[in-house]
Structure formats: structure tokens, C-alpha cells
Amino acid sequence: MKSGILYSVGDNDQRPWGTWHVLDIGESHVVKRIVVNPGERLSLQYHNHRSERWTAVSGHGVAEIDGTEHALQLGHTVDIPLKATHRVSCTGDKPLVFIEIQYGELLDENDIIRLSDDYNRI
């Protein structure tokens, strides 16, 4: 395990909105494949220790970053700065799949501060 990275390649989880799977880990980054099911969305959240870049690889969705909406579809990329509020939703009839690259000194699934959540996880 790299210092400050509390993930391992192959880690994955089933969430109410879909799934995530860790594809790669480096000195100060983690790469995840995230699948958001149709009609679902992640919590409105921010991170104290990481920034992120999302690149859509299939499906359609909307990324909300600090209150501004950005369309997500094949090849679209959005950057989420440190501490920016954000969420993503799948707006199509097929799952939205995107690659998330996390950057930071501490990369940990517990670095999620939820502000609003459709699944009562606050």
C-alpha cells in the first residue's frame, strides 16, 4: 500500500446508485471505474483531501460541481477541485460509466462529506 492511499487494486463496492471498482493505484492517485444506474445519483458531497477528474466512457449523465451542471457523455471530462461540492446523476436509459482519477496526499473512501443524499446516508 502506498502511504496515504487506503485503497487496493481490485477494491470494489455496491452502492444504492451503482458500483465502483479500483483499477489502478500510484504514488498519489487512485483510478476507479464508476457505474451509475439509470435514474440514480450520488450524494452531494465534497472531499477534504482529494481532487478528482471524471471522464465519461458510456451512457449519459450530469455532473454538478459547485452548483453548475455539466453534461457527461462519451469523452467528456470534468475536474472537481479540492473541497468543491459535487454529485453525478445518470440521465439516460443505460448506466453512466466514467473513470474517476483521484489526486491527493490522502486517498480514502472515508473522505466523503455528504451534504445531501437520496439514500439517507448522511
C-alpha positions as CSV (number, residue, x, y, z in Angstrom):
1,M,0.0,0.0,0.0
2,K,1.2,3.5,-0.8
3,S,1.4,5.9,2.1
4,G,-1.8,7.9,2.3
5,I,-3.7,5.6,0.0
6,L,-6.1,3.4,1.7
7,Y,-7.3,1.5,-1.4
8,S,-6.0,-1.6,-3.1
9,V,-6.3,-2.5,-6.8
10,G,-9.5,-4.7,-7.1
11,D,-11.4,-3.0,-4.2
12,N,-15.0,-2.5,-5.2
13,D,-18.3,-1.8,-3.6
14,Q,-22.0,-2.0,-4.4
15,R,-23.9,1.3,-3.6
16,P,-27.6,2.2,-3.8
17,W,-26.8,4.1,-7.0
18,G,-24.5,1.6,-8.7
19,T,-20.9,0.3,-8.3
20,W,-17.2,1.4,-8.1
21,H,-14.1,-0.6,-8.8
22,V,-10.4,0.4,-8.2
23,L,-8.4,-0.1,-11.4
24,D,-5.0,1.4,-10.6
25,I,-3.0,3.0,-7.8
26,G,0.0,5.2,-8.0
27,E,2.1,7.3,-5.6
28,S,-0.6,10.0,-5.3
29,H,-3.5,8.8,-7.4
30,V,-6.3,6.2,-7.5
31,V,-8.2,5.2,-10.6
32,K,-11.8,3.9,-10.3
33,R,-14.4,2.7,-12.8
34,I,-17.8,4.0,-11.6
35,V,-21.2,2.8,-12.8
36,V,-24.3,4.9,-12.1
37,N,-27.6,3.1,-12.8
38,P,-30.3,4.9,-14.8
39,G,-32.3,7.4,-12.7
40,E,-29.8,7.3,-9.9
41,R,-27.4,9.8,-8.5
42,L,-24.6,10.0,-5.9
43,S,-24.8,12.1,-2.8
44,L,-24.0,15.8,-2.9
45,Q,-20.5,15.7,-1.3
46,Y,-17.1,17.2,-1.0
47,H,-13.6,15.9,-0.1
48,N,-11.1,17.5,2.3
49,H,-8.1,15.6,0.9
50,R,-8.5,14.9,-2.8
51,S,-9.5,16.4,-6.1
52,E,-10.9,14.3,-8.9
53,R,-11.2,14.1,-12.7
54,W,-14.1,12.2,-14.3
55,T,-14.1,11.0,-17.9
56,A,-17.3,9.5,-19.2
57,V,-16.9,6.3,-21.2
58,S,-20.5,5.3,-21.8
59,G,-24.1,6.5,-21.1
60,H,-25.3,10.0,-20.4
61,G,-25.4,12.0,-17.2
62,V,-24.9,15.3,-15.5
63,A,-22.1,16.3,-13.2
64,E,-23.0,19.1,-10.7
65,I,-19.9,20.9,-9.5
66,D,-20.3,23.9,-7.1
67,G,-23.8,24.4,-8.3
68,T,-23.0,24.3,-12.1
69,E,-24.2,21.4,-14.2
70,H,-22.0,19.8,-16.9
71,A,-23.2,17.2,-19.4
72,L,-21.4,13.9,-19.3
73,Q,-21.3,11.6,-22.3
74,L,-18.6,9.7,-24.1
75,G,-15.3,11.5,-23.9
76,H,-16.5,14.4,-21.7
77,T,-14.2,15.2,-18.8
78,V,-14.9,17.3,-15.7
79,D,-12.5,18.4,-12.9
80,I,-13.6,18.5,-9.3
81,P,-11.3,20.8,-7.3
82,L,-10.5,20.1,-3.6
83,K,-13.5,20.8,-1.4
84,A,-15.8,21.6,-4.3
85,T,-19.3,20.3,-3.8
86,H,-20.3,17.7,-6.4
87,R,-22.5,14.9,-7.5
88,V,-23.2,13.0,-10.6
89,S,-26.5,11.5,-11.9
90,C,-27.4,9.2,-14.8
91,T,-29.9,10.8,-17.1
92,G,-30.1,8.1,-19.8
93,D,-31.8,4.8,-20.0
94,K,-28.4,2.9,-19.8
95,P,-25.9,3.1,-17.0
96,L,-23.5,6.1,-17.0
97,V,-19.9,4.7,-16.8
98,F,-17.0,7.0,-16.0
99,I,-13.4,6.8,-15.0
100,E,-12.5,8.7,-11.8
101,I,-8.9,9.7,-11.1
102,Q,-8.4,10.8,-7.5
103,Y,-5.4,13.0,-6.7
104,G,-4.1,13.9,-3.3
105,E,-2.0,13.1,-0.3
106,L,-4.7,11.1,1.5
107,L,-7.0,8.9,-0.7
108,D,-9.5,7.1,1.4
109,E,-13.2,6.2,1.0
110,N,-13.9,7.8,4.3
111,D,-13.0,11.2,2.9
112,I,-16.6,11.8,1.8
113,I,-18.6,14.6,3.5
114,R,-22.2,14.2,2.4
115,L,-24.4,17.3,2.3
116,S,-27.5,15.7,0.8
117,D,-28.3,12.1,-0.1
118,D,-31.2,10.3,-1.7
119,Y,-30.5,7.2,0.3
120,N,-30.3,8.7,3.8
121,R,-26.6,8.1,4.3
122,I,-25.8,11.4,6.0
